[in-house]
Amino acid sequence: MSSRETHLVELVDEAGTTVGSATVADAHTAPGQLHRAFSVFLIDDQDRVLLQQRAATKTRFPLRWGNTCCGHPAPGSTVAGAAAERLGEELGVAGVPFVEAGVYSYFAEDPMTGRVEREYDHVLLGRLPVGTQFRPDPAEVARLLWVSVPDLLARLASDPETYAPWLGGVTDRLVTHLSERSPERSGGK
Protein backbone atom coordinates (compact mmCIF):
# COMPACT_ATOMS: atom_id res chain seq x y z
CA MET A 1 0.00 0.00 0.00
CA SER A 2 1.39 3.41 -0.96
CA SER A 3 1.89 5.99 1.77
CA ARG A 4 -0.87 8.13 0.20
CA GLU A 5 -3.32 5.29 0.91
CA THR A 6 -2.67 5.72 4.65
CA HIS A 7 -3.49 9.47 4.62
CA LEU A 8 -6.73 10.51 6.29
CA VAL A 9 -9.73 11.87 4.40
CA GLU A 10 -12.71 13.74 5.79
CA LEU A 11 -15.93 11.71 5.81
CA VAL A 12 -19.06 13.76 5.09
CA ASP A 13 -22.82 13.32 4.90
CA GLU A 14 -24.89 14.00 1.76
CA ALA A 15 -24.94 17.75 2.60
CA GLY A 16 -21.14 17.91 2.93
CA THR A 17 -21.09 18.16 6.73
CA THR A 18 -18.07 16.50 8.32
CA VAL A 19 -18.95 13.28 10.17
CA GLY A 20 -15.53 11.69 10.78
CA SER A 21 -12.40 10.48 9.06
CA ALA A 22 -10.95 7.36 7.48
CA THR A 23 -7.82 6.39 5.58
CA VAL A 24 -7.79 6.80 1.81
CA ALA A 25 -7.63 2.99 1.51
CA ASP A 26 -10.63 2.42 3.77
CA ALA A 27 -12.72 5.16 2.14
CA HIS A 28 -12.10 3.59 -1.30
CA THR A 29 -12.78 -0.02 -0.31
CA ALA A 30 -16.24 -1.24 -1.40
CA PRO A 31 -18.87 -0.19 -0.63
CA GLY A 32 -16.94 3.05 -0.02
CA GLN A 33 -17.46 5.90 2.41
CA LEU A 34 -18.62 9.34 1.27
CA HIS A 35 -15.70 11.72 1.69
CA ARG A 36 -14.60 15.20 0.66
CA ALA A 37 -12.54 15.49 -2.52
CA PHE A 38 -11.56 18.11 -5.07
CA SER A 39 -11.19 18.16 -8.83
CA VAL A 40 -9.10 20.97 -10.35
CA PHE A 41 -9.39 22.32 -13.88
CA LEU A 42 -6.62 24.61 -15.06
CA ILE A 43 -7.65 26.96 -17.87
CA ASP A 44 -5.18 28.68 -20.21
CA ASP A 45 -5.37 32.02 -22.04
CA GLN A 46 -7.15 30.31 -24.98
CA ASP A 47 -9.90 28.94 -22.66
CA ARG A 48 -8.61 25.39 -23.03
CA VAL A 49 -8.60 23.03 -20.04
CA LEU A 50 -5.69 20.80 -19.09
CA LEU A 51 -6.42 17.08 -18.84
CA GLN A 52 -4.11 14.48 -17.39
CA GLN A 53 -3.91 10.80 -18.15
CA ARG A 54 -3.64 9.09 -14.79
CA ALA A 55 -0.47 7.07 -14.25
CA ALA A 56 -0.55 3.29 -14.63
CA THR A 57 0.27 2.92 -10.93
CA LYS A 58 -2.92 4.67 -9.72
CA THR A 59 -5.09 2.47 -7.48
CA ARG A 60 -8.29 3.81 -9.04
CA PHE A 61 -8.92 4.21 -12.77
CA PRO A 62 -5.29 4.01 -13.95
CA LEU A 63 -4.52 5.31 -17.46
CA ARG A 64 -7.90 7.00 -17.80
CA TRP A 65 -8.02 10.68 -18.67
CA GLY A 66 -9.22 13.04 -15.96
CA ASN A 67 -9.27 16.73 -15.11
CA THR A 68 -6.01 18.54 -14.31
CA CYS A 69 -5.62 17.01 -10.84
CA CYS A 70 -7.68 15.47 -8.04
CA GLY A 71 -7.23 14.73 -4.40
CA HIS A 72 -8.61 14.80 -0.89
CA PRO A 73 -8.16 17.47 1.76
CA ALA A 74 -7.02 16.07 5.10
CA PRO A 75 -9.43 16.57 8.00
CA GLY A 76 -9.29 20.23 9.05
CA SER A 77 -7.60 21.37 5.82
CA THR A 78 -9.17 23.78 3.37
CA VAL A 79 -10.16 22.47 -0.03
CA ALA A 80 -8.24 25.23 -1.85
CA GLY A 81 -5.11 24.74 0.28
CA ALA A 82 -5.11 20.99 -0.31
CA ALA A 83 -5.72 21.49 -4.04
CA ALA A 84 -2.80 23.94 -4.30
CA GLU A 85 -0.53 21.46 -2.52
CA ARG A 86 -1.62 18.57 -4.75
CA LEU A 87 -1.19 20.65 -7.91
CA GLY A 88 2.39 21.29 -6.84
CA GLU A 89 3.00 17.59 -6.14
CA GLU A 90 1.48 16.30 -9.38
CA LEU A 91 2.43 19.02 -11.87
CA GLY A 92 5.01 21.24 -10.20
CA VAL A 93 2.75 24.31 -10.44
CA ALA A 94 2.32 26.84 -7.62
CA GLY A 95 0.50 30.10 -6.95
CA VAL A 96 -2.70 29.44 -8.91
CA PRO A 97 -5.78 31.01 -7.27
CA PHE A 98 -8.96 28.93 -7.42
CA VAL A 99 -12.65 29.67 -7.84
CA GLU A 100 -15.13 26.96 -6.79
CA ALA A 101 -17.54 25.99 -9.57
CA GLY A 102 -19.78 23.73 -7.49
CA VAL A 103 -19.90 20.27 -6.00
CA TYR A 104 -20.42 16.95 -7.76
CA SER A 105 -21.32 13.92 -5.63
CA TYR A 106 -20.86 10.54 -7.26
CA PHE A 107 -20.16 6.84 -6.86
CA ALA A 108 -18.00 4.83 -9.27
CA GLU A 109 -16.50 1.35 -9.07
CA ASP A 110 -13.26 0.53 -10.87
CA PRO A 111 -13.71 -2.88 -12.53
CA MET A 112 -9.93 -3.23 -12.95
CA THR A 113 -8.91 -2.72 -9.31
CA GLY A 114 -12.15 -3.31 -7.37
CA ARG A 115 -11.69 0.05 -5.62
CA VAL A 116 -14.50 2.59 -5.44
CA GLU A 117 -14.98 6.34 -5.47
CA ARG A 118 -17.77 7.73 -3.25
CA GLU A 119 -17.00 11.41 -3.24
CA TYR A 120 -18.38 14.82 -2.39
CA ASP A 121 -16.21 16.53 -4.99
CA HIS A 122 -15.51 20.30 -4.96
CA VAL A 123 -14.82 21.47 -8.53
CA LEU A 124 -12.12 24.16 -8.62
CA LEU A 125 -11.03 26.33 -11.54
CA GLY A 126 -7.70 28.08 -11.88
CA ARG A 127 -6.50 30.40 -14.65
CA LEU A 128 -2.89 29.83 -15.65
CA PRO A 129 -0.55 32.65 -16.52
CA VAL A 130 0.86 32.49 -20.05
CA GLY A 131 4.09 30.50 -20.17
CA THR A 132 3.45 28.32 -17.12
CA GLN A 133 5.79 25.33 -17.15
CA PHE A 134 4.80 21.89 -15.85
CA ARG A 135 6.93 19.23 -14.17
CA PRO A 136 4.57 16.21 -14.07
CA ASP A 137 5.36 13.51 -11.52
CA PRO A 138 5.47 10.25 -13.56
CA ALA A 139 4.13 8.31 -10.57
CA GLU A 140 0.95 10.40 -10.84
CA VAL A 141 0.66 11.57 -14.45
CA ALA A 142 1.19 9.60 -17.67
CA ARG A 143 0.46 12.45 -20.13
CA LEU A 144 -1.02 15.95 -20.36
CA LEU A 145 -3.38 17.31 -23.01
CA TRP A 146 -4.92 20.76 -23.60
CA VAL A 147 -8.45 20.66 -25.05
CA SER A 148 -11.23 23.16 -25.65
CA VAL A 149 -14.37 22.61 -23.59
CA PRO A 150 -16.46 21.73 -26.70
CA ASP A 151 -13.77 19.20 -27.69
CA LEU A 152 -13.81 17.71 -24.20
CA LEU A 153 -17.61 17.35 -24.30
CA ALA A 154 -17.39 15.63 -27.71
CA ARG A 155 -14.67 13.26 -26.47
CA LEU A 156 -16.70 12.33 -23.37
CA ALA A 157 -19.76 11.60 -25.53
CA SER A 158 -17.90 9.53 -28.13
CA ASP A 159 -15.63 7.42 -25.89
CA PRO A 160 -16.65 7.61 -22.20
CA GLU A 161 -14.62 4.54 -21.14
CA THR A 162 -11.36 6.37 -21.92
CA TYR A 163 -12.16 8.92 -19.21
CA ALA A 164 -12.41 8.81 -15.43
CA PRO A 165 -16.06 8.33 -14.42
CA TRP A 166 -16.24 11.64 -12.56
CA LEU A 167 -14.96 13.72 -15.50
CA GLY A 168 -18.40 14.16 -17.09
CA GLY A 169 -19.94 15.45 -13.86
CA VAL A 170 -17.12 17.83 -12.99
CA THR A 171 -17.09 19.08 -16.60
CA ASP A 172 -20.82 19.84 -16.28
CA ARG A 173 -20.02 22.02 -13.24
CA LEU A 174 -17.26 23.72 -15.25
CA VAL A 175 -19.59 24.42 -18.19
CA THR A 176 -22.32 25.80 -15.91
CA HIS A 177 -19.83 28.03 -14.11
CA LEU A 178 -18.34 29.37 -17.35
CA SER A 179 -21.78 30.02 -18.91
CA GLU A 180 -22.91 31.93 -15.80
CA ARG A 181 -19.83 34.14 -16.12
CA SER A 182 -20.09 34.78 -19.88
CA PRO A 183 -20.75 38.38 -21.07
CA GLU A 184 -23.92 37.24 -22.88
CA ARG A 185 -25.40 36.04 -19.58
CA SER A 186 -24.30 38.97 -17.46
CA GLY A 187 -25.57 41.75 -19.70
CA GLY A 188 -22.15 42.45 -21.20
CA LYS A 189 -20.58 43.51 -17.90
Solvent accessible surface area in square Angstrom, and as a share of the most:
residue,aa,sasa,rsa
1,M,174,0.77
2,S,64,0.41
3,S,86,0.55
4,R,85,0.31
5,E,10,0.04
6,T,79,0.46
7,H,91,0.41
8,L,89,0.44
9,V,1,0.00
10,E,19,0.08
11,L,25,0.13
12,V,6,0.03
13,D,57,0.29
14,E,144,0.64
15,A,80,0.62
16,G,11,0.11
17,T,81,0.47
18,T,70,0.41
19,V,97,0.56
20,G,32,0.30
21,S,55,0.35
22,A,13,0.10
23,T,39,0.23
24,V,4,0.03
25,A,12,0.09
26,D,78,0.40
27,A,0,0.00
28,H,0,0.00
29,T,75,0.44
30,A,56,0.44
31,P,105,0.66
32,G,10,0.10
33,Q,66,0.29
34,L,25,0.13
35,H,0,0.00
36,R,29,0.11
37,A,2,0.01
38,F,2,0.01
39,S,1,0.01
40,V,0,0.00
41,F,0,0.00
42,L,0,0.00
43,I,4,0.02
44,D,12,0.06
45,D,92,0.48
46,Q,122,0.54
47,D,82,0.42
48,R,77,0.28
49,V,1,0.00
50,L,1,0.01
51,L,1,0.00
52,Q,6,0.03
53,Q,25,0.11
54,R,18,0.07
55,A,4,0.03
56,A,67,0.52
57,T,106,0.62
58,K,35,0.15
59,T,48,0.28
60,R,22,0.08
61,F,4,0.02
62,P,32,0.20
63,L,89,0.45
64,R,42,0.15
65,W,22,0.08
66,G,1,0.01
67,N,1,0.01
68,T,0,0.00
69,C,1,0.00
70,C,29,0.17
71,G,9,0.08
72,H,45,0.20
73,P,1,0.01
74,A,49,0.38
75,P,53,0.33
76,G,79,0.76
77,S,53,0.34
78,T,94,0.55
79,V,25,0.14
80,A,49,0.38
81,G,40,0.38
82,A,16,0.12
83,A,0,0.00
84,A,44,0.34
85,E,115,0.52
86,R,16,0.06
87,L,2,0.01
88,G,30,0.29
89,E,71,0.32
90,E,3,0.01
91,L,0,0.00
92,G,16,0.15
93,V,6,0.03
94,A,93,0.72
95,G,77,0.74
96,V,12,0.07
97,P,106,0.67
98,F,38,0.16
99,V,82,0.47
100,E,80,0.36
101,A,17,0.13
102,G,26,0.25
103,V,43,0.25
104,Y,45,0.17
105,S,56,0.36
106,Y,24,0.09
107,F,96,0.40
108,A,11,0.09
109,E,99,0.44
110,D,1,0.00
111,P,107,0.67
112,M,160,0.72
113,T,58,0.34
114,G,42,0.40
115,R,45,0.17
116,V,1,0.00
117,E,6,0.02
118,R,75,0.27
119,E,10,0.04
120,Y,30,0.12
121,D,2,0.01
122,H,21,0.09
123,V,0,0.00
124,L,6,0.03
125,L,11,0.05
126,G,1,0.01
127,R,127,0.46
128,L,14,0.07
129,P,91,0.57
130,V,124,0.71
131,G,56,0.54
132,T,40,0.23
133,Q,140,0.62
134,F,47,0.20
135,R,172,0.63
136,P,56,0.35
137,D,51,0.26
138,P,113,0.71
139,A,60,0.47
140,E,23,0.10
141,V,6,0.04
142,A,47,0.36
143,R,138,0.50
144,L,53,0.26
145,L,57,0.29
146,W,66,0.23
147,V,4,0.03
148,S,44,0.28
149,V,20,0.11
150,P,98,0.62
151,D,54,0.28
152,L,0,0.00
153,L,70,0.35
154,A,59,0.46
155,R,83,0.30
156,L,27,0.13
157,A,86,0.67
158,S,93,0.60
159,D,69,0.36
160,P,79,0.49
161,E,125,0.56
162,T,49,0.29
163,Y,13,0.05
164,A,2,0.02
165,P,53,0.33
166,W,5,0.02
167,L,0,0.00
168,G,28,0.27
169,G,7,0.07
170,V,0,0.00
171,T,0,0.00
172,D,75,0.39
173,R,74,0.27
174,L,0,0.00
175,V,50,0.29
176,T,70,0.41
177,H,16,0.07
178,L,53,0.27
179,S,37,0.24
180,E,93,0.42
181,R,144,0.53
182,S,27,0.17
183,P,80,0.50
184,E,147,0.66
185,R,171,0.62
186,S,48,0.31
187,G,67,0.65
188,G,59,0.56
189,K,206,0.87
